[in-house]
Amino acid sequence: MDNKFRGINMITWNISQLDRQISDGFVTQAHWQANAADEGYTASIIGVCAWSNASPTIPYAELTKDIVLGWIWKDGVDKDAVEASLTTQIGQQKAPKIAKGLPWN
């Protein structure tokens, strides 16, 4: 689990699912989620990263979450941008600029 403090309590990255070919175990997609939490406020971003048959090449049985997170950050998921977005979302919850509702409720 990758945790990073960025002006908010904690950011956690997870892999929720791997899609793989049954014939050779090649991982074709990783479904990921980044979560932030601070003082009761939460934010999440989810996504999917996909690969062609050329890479990555580590056998399925030898994979770890850290290996797959490394792949997604190397191959298209901007870790810093995702974490900055989570930080912004938490900040907007703490100090909202727009209110929603109806005056008669």
ChimeraX attribute file (.defattr): number of C-alpha atoms within 10 A of each C-alpha:
attribute: neighborCount
match mode: 1-to-1
recipient: residues
	/A:1	11
	/A:2	12
	/A:3	13
	/A:4	14
	/A:5	12
	/A:6	13
	/A:7	10
	/A:8	17
	/A:9	15
	/A:10	16
	/A:11	22
	/A:12	16
	/A:13	22
	/A:14	17
	/A:15	20
	/A:16	12
	/A:17	11
	/A:18	17
	/A:19	13
	/A:20	14
	/A:21	12
	/A:22	8
	/A:23	6
	/A:24	9
	/A:25	14
	/A:26	21
	/A:27	23
	/A:28	16
	/A:29	18
	/A:30	21
	/A:31	17
	/A:32	20
	/A:33	15
	/A:34	20
	/A:35	18
	/A:36	25
	/A:37	17
	/A:38	16
	/A:39	9
	/A:40	8
	/A:41	15
	/A:42	16
	/A:43	17
	/A:44	18
	/A:45	14
	/A:46	14
	/A:47	12
	/A:48	16
	/A:49	17
	/A:50	15
	/A:51	15
	/A:52	10
	/A:53	10
	/A:54	7
	/A:55	11
	/A:56	14
	/A:57	10
	/A:58	13
	/A:59	11
	/A:60	14
	/A:61	7
	/A:62	7
	/A:63	11
	/A:64	11
	/A:65	14
	/A:66	13
	/A:67	11
	/A:68	22
	/A:69	20
	/A:70	13
	/A:71	18
	/A:72	22
	/A:73	13
	/A:74	11
	/A:75	13
	/A:76	11
	/A:77	17
	/A:78	12
	/A:79	16
	/A:80	10
	/A:81	10
	/A:82	16
	/A:83	22
	/A:84	13
	/A:85	16
	/A:86	23
	/A:87	23
	/A:88	14
	/A:89	17
	/A:90	23
	/A:91	15
	/A:92	13
	/A:93	12
	/A:94	13
	/A:95	8
	/A:96	10
	/A:97	7
	/A:98	6
	/A:99	6
	/A:100	5
	/A:101	6
	/A:102	6
	/A:103	5
	/A:104	4
	/A:105	4
